[in-house]
């Protein structure tokens, strides 16, 4: 699928991805969020395993919010140098962490199609007047990527043209909590809310809470031509790569949350010359 992408274009809150093929399209999409790359607690080994799998499969990669931890700017009240990797404890902190991120991602640059904002990047933009996502995308494009910057929430629309047959796949994303930390319901309430107010989404992807869930909902649909059919809406939350539960004074510990997995989500996509695209979503996580 990655090789057949003709165009990636950000238009407002929608990122349009155009794919043209004279044969059926099969491919995968990796969804990563909450990496917190510059934090001591970032599990870079697990991150590299996810990225290497995507590279081996020639899959497209979307980096969701909070690639950067970015809490150590001088205007950030949350700053704590003990949580920052030693190599970033320097005067030009933001410059160094962006450049180091780009170097780490360089082998995967051609697979990365978007980098979206999280609450940590938005805080930097507000407090320090610099956009870390834009800066990272700039470096990735120098390395051969066609990536664009996404917002804190929005849409990805994959537009397929297969042998002259047109279809689309729509994914809504948000770096939001929406009740996903509830220990009993574990995302069920958040999923039901989003199923109501995002009825056009084939996939709904959330990050932010460092928790993981995957909820498929079978839906009864009526096509524009009057045909009744069923499809699946996929509701997924990715946990990220920050392992800070063991730290006595970490945010996770202070809130009384338990240990969380690390990892990402993988979306397998099939689009043919008839019907609608088919999707299967899995969590690729580890303890």
C-alpha distance (Angstrom), angle and dihedral (degrees) to the residues before:
residue distance angle dihedral
X1 . . .
X2 3.79 . .
X3 3.81 92.6 .
X4 3.80 91.2 53.0
X5 3.80 97.4 54.8
X6 3.81 106.6 119.6
X7 3.78 99.8 179.7
X8 3.80 141.8 7.8
X9 3.77 113.1 -166.2
X10 3.80 131.9 169.8
X11 3.80 112.3 -146.2
X12 3.79 111.8 176.5
X13 3.80 108.1 -58.9
X14 3.82 92.9 -16.3
X15 3.80 124.8 85.3
X16 3.80 108.9 -159.9
X17 3.80 118.8 -155.6
X18 3.80 115.5 -169.6
X19 3.81 118.8 -157.7
X20 3.81 123.1 -177.1
X21 3.78 124.5 -176.1
X22 3.80 140.8 159.5
X23 3.81 89.5 -146.4
X24 3.81 136.4 43.7
X25 3.81 113.7 -67.2
X26 3.79 119.2 -128.3
X27 3.76 124.4 171.1
X28 3.77 149.2 118.3
X29 3.77 137.2 -105.1
X30 3.82 122.5 -155.8
X31 3.81 117.8 -151.5
X32 3.82 115.4 -158.9
X33 3.78 127.4 175.7
X34 3.82 141.5 162.0
X35 3.79 97.3 30.6
X36 3.84 95.6 152.1
X37 3.79 87.3 -162.0
X38 3.80 98.2 -173.2
X39 3.81 95.7 47.9
X40 3.79 122.2 103.9
X41 3.81 87.7 -130.0
X42 3.83 94.4 57.7
X43 3.82 109.4 117.7
X44 3.79 98.4 -140.8
X45 3.80 92.6 173.8
X46 3.81 91.6 60.0
X47 3.80 89.9 43.8
X48 3.79 91.4 53.0
X49 3.80 91.2 49.6
X50 3.81 90.3 55.7
X51 3.79 93.4 46.5
X52 3.81 92.4 46.1
X53 3.82 90.9 53.6
X54 3.80 89.9 51.3
X55 3.79 90.3 49.6
X56 3.81 93.0 49.2
X57 3.80 90.4 51.3
X58 3.82 93.1 44.7
X59 3.80 86.3 -124.2
X60 3.78 127.8 164.9
X61 3.82 115.6 -111.8
X62 3.80 129.6 -149.8
X63 3.80 117.4 -168.6
X64 3.79 109.2 -151.9
X65 3.78 128.8 -159.2
X66 3.79 126.1 -44.1
X67 3.77 100.2 32.4
X68 3.80 81.0 146.0
X69 3.78 124.9 53.9
X70 3.79 87.1 -161.2
X71 3.79 98.2 166.6
X72 3.77 97.1 129.1
X73 3.79 100.0 80.0
X74 3.79 113.0 124.6
X75 3.83 91.6 -113.7
X76 3.81 95.3 51.5
X77 3.83 113.9 100.7
X78 3.84 90.2 -158.9
X79 3.80 94.2 62.4
X80 3.78 117.9 133.1
X81 3.78 117.2 164.4
X82 3.80 91.1 -155.5
X83 3.82 88.0 71.0
X84 3.81 93.7 51.6
X85 3.79 123.9 88.4
X86 3.84 109.1 -109.2
X87 3.82 95.2 -118.5
X88 3.80 90.4 63.9
X89 3.80 97.1 51.7
X90 3.78 92.6 104.5
X91 3.78 141.1 108.0
X92 3.82 96.2 -99.2
X93 3.78 93.4 48.2
X94 3.81 98.8 152.7
X95 3.82 93.5 44.8
X96 3.79 92.9 51.1
X97 3.81 96.5 45.5
X98 3.82 92.7 48.7
X99 3.80 92.5 49.1
X100 3.81 92.2 45.4
X101 3.81 91.0 48.6
X102 3.79 90.5 51.8
X103 3.80 91.1 49.9
X104 3.82 91.4 49.5
X105 3.82 90.7 49.6
X106 3.80 96.1 42.5
X107 3.85 95.0 99.8
X108 3.83 88.6 54.4
X109 3.81 98.7 39.4
X110 3.81 96.0 109.5
X111 3.80 90.2 53.2
X112 3.82 96.3 50.2
X113 3.80 111.6 92.9
X114 3.82 101.4 171.3
X115 3.80 145.5 8.6
X116 3.81 116.1 -157.6
X117 3.79 132.5 -162.3
X118 3.80 126.5 -100.5
X119 3.78 132.0 -172.7
X120 3.82 91.1 -91.4
X121 3.81 92.8 55.5
X122 3.80 91.4 44.4
X123 3.82 90.3 52.7
X124 3.81 90.2 53.7
X125 3.78 91.3 48.0
X126 3.80 90.0 51.7
X127 3.81 98.7 41.8
X128 3.80 102.1 32.9
X129 3.81 103.4 24.1
X130 3.80 96.1 -126.6
X131 3.82 129.9 112.7
X132 3.80 109.8 -136.9
X133 3.81 93.6 -173.6
X134 3.79 93.0 53.7
X135 3.78 89.9 48.1
X136 3.80 92.8 49.8
X137 3.81 91.9 48.0
X138 3.81 89.6 50.8
X139 3.82 90.3 57.1
X140 3.81 92.8 43.5
X141 3.79 91.2 53.7
X142 3.79 89.4 52.4
X143 3.82 85.8 56.8
X144 3.81 92.8 53.7
X145 3.81 102.1 -87.3
X146 3.80 123.6 137.4
X147 3.80 91.2 -155.1
X148 3.79 123.2 147.7
X149 3.80 130.6 -161.3
X150 3.80 118.3 -106.2
X151 3.77 130.4 -160.2
X152 3.81 130.3 -111.9
X153 3.81 87.8 -87.9
X154 3.75 133.7 5.4
X155 3.79 145.1 104.4
X156 3.76 141.4 -64.1
X157 3.79 113.7 -154.2
X158 3.79 116.2 -167.5
X159 3.81 108.3 -160.9
X160 3.80 113.8 -162.4
X161 3.78 127.6 -163.5
X162 3.82 108.2 -175.4
X163 3.81 116.5 173.3
X164 3.80 88.5 -27.1
X165 3.82 94.1 -49.6
X166 3.80 113.3 123.4
X167 3.80 124.6 -150.8
X168 3.78 138.1 147.8
X169 3.78 142.3 -147.6
X170 3.80 119.1 -151.6
X171 3.79 125.3 -157.3
X172 3.79 123.7 -175.9
X173 3.79 116.3 -157.6
X174 3.79 133.8 -173.0
X175 3.79 136.1 170.3
X176 3.78 91.5 -138.2
X177 3.78 140.8 129.1
X178 3.83 101.3 -144.6
X179 3.80 94.1 172.2
X180 3.80 95.6 -54.1
X181 3.81 95.2 134.7
X182 3.79 93.9 65.1
X183 3.83 104.6 126.4
X184 3.82 95.8 -146.2
X185 3.80 105.4 38.7
X186 3.84 93.8 36.1
X187 3.78 97.2 -160.8
X188 3.80 99.5 -35.4
X189 3.81 93.4 114.4
X190 3.80 92.0 45.5
X191 3.80 90.2 49.6
X192 3.80 93.4 50.0
X193 3.79 91.1 49.6
X194 3.77 93.4 51.1
X195 3.80 92.4 44.0
X196 3.81 86.9 60.9
X197 3.80 100.9 45.2
X198 3.82 98.2 34.1
X199 3.83 100.5 45.7
X200 3.82 94.2 150.1
X201 3.80 94.9 60.1
X202 3.79 120.4 106.1
X203 3.81 87.7 -171.1
X204 3.80 129.4 22.9
X205 3.80 113.3 -163.6
X206 3.81 125.1 -170.2
X207 3.78 134.2 176.0
X208 3.81 133.1 166.1
X209 3.82 102.9 88.6
X210 3.84 97.9 70.6
X211 3.81 88.8 -128.5
X212 3.79 128.8 118.3
X213 3.76 133.5 -138.1
X214 3.78 139.2 145.9
X215 3.80 120.6 -160.2
X216 3.82 120.9 178.5
X217 3.81 115.7 -162.6
X218 3.81 120.0 -166.1
X219 3.80 110.6 -141.5
X220 3.81 131.9 -161.8
X221 3.82 108.2 -134.5
X222 3.80 140.2 -175.3
X223 3.81 117.4 -148.3
X224 3.80 125.0 -141.2
X225 3.81 87.1 -105.1
X226 3.80 92.4 56.1
X227 3.81 97.7 -102.8
X228 3.80 117.9 142.8
X229 3.79 113.3 -139.3
X230 3.80 141.3 153.7
X231 3.76 129.6 -124.4
X232 3.80 138.5 168.5
X233 3.78 126.8 -110.6
X234 3.81 110.5 -153.6
X235 3.82 118.6 -148.1
X236 3.78 113.2 -171.0
X237 3.79 136.9 170.3
X238 3.80 119.9 -165.6
X239 3.82 119.7 -147.4
X240 3.80 101.6 -151.2
X241 3.80 129.5 -146.7
X242 3.79 107.5 -75.8
X243 3.81 114.9 118.1
X244 3.80 104.9 -170.1
X245 3.78 102.9 130.0
X246 3.82 91.5 102.2
X247 3.80 92.2 58.4
X248 3.80 109.2 97.5
X249 3.81 95.0 -143.4
X250 3.81 99.5 36.4
X251 3.80 121.7 126.1
X252 3.82 90.3 -111.5
X253 3.81 92.0 52.3
X254 3.81 93.3 46.0
X255 3.80 91.2 53.2
X256 3.79 91.7 50.0
X257 3.81 95.2 -118.6
X258 3.78 120.8 151.9
X259 3.81 128.3 -124.5
X260 3.78 115.3 -62.0
X261 3.80 133.2 -152.1
X262 3.78 123.6 -112.8
X263 3.77 126.5 -136.2
X264 3.78 145.5 73.0
X265 3.79 143.5 -97.4
X266 3.78 127.6 -96.5
X267 3.80 121.5 -152.5
X268 3.81 118.3 -162.9
X269 3.80 111.7 -156.0
X270 3.80 130.8 -165.4
X271 3.81 122.5 -177.8
X272 3.81 120.6 176.9
X273 3.78 136.8 176.3
X274 3.82 91.4 -91.7
X275 3.80 133.3 51.7
X276 3.77 129.5 -9.4
X277 3.82 127.7 -35.7
X278 3.80 113.9 -89.6
X279 3.78 121.8 -135.7
X280 3.79 136.7 -167.4
X281 3.80 119.7 -175.3
X282 3.81 128.0 -163.3
X283 3.78 135.6 175.6
X284 3.80 114.0 -122.7
X285 3.81 99.8 -159.7
X286 3.80 140.3 146.3
X287 3.80 135.4 -166.9
